[in-house]
């Protein structure tokens, strides 16, 4: 690892945490993610609801999401998934 004097730290080098307040998680948005594909939007909404649920509930939810997304991919264009 290269040690830099404070005046030599490259601008793009992460200098660590700042006191700018709490960082927002990418999953904590005010608006749900929208793709324009209703079947996919439903899956994303279901996955957003996992936040704060017990871990053992995640695997079945991911399996349902996977199956729903596969169905959406297998559907004919223009047909509901």
Secondary structure, DSSP 8 states (H G I E B T S, - for coil): -----GGG--TTS-----SS-----TT--SS----S-HHHHHHHHHHHTTTTS-THHHHHHHHHHHHHHHHHHHS-TTS--
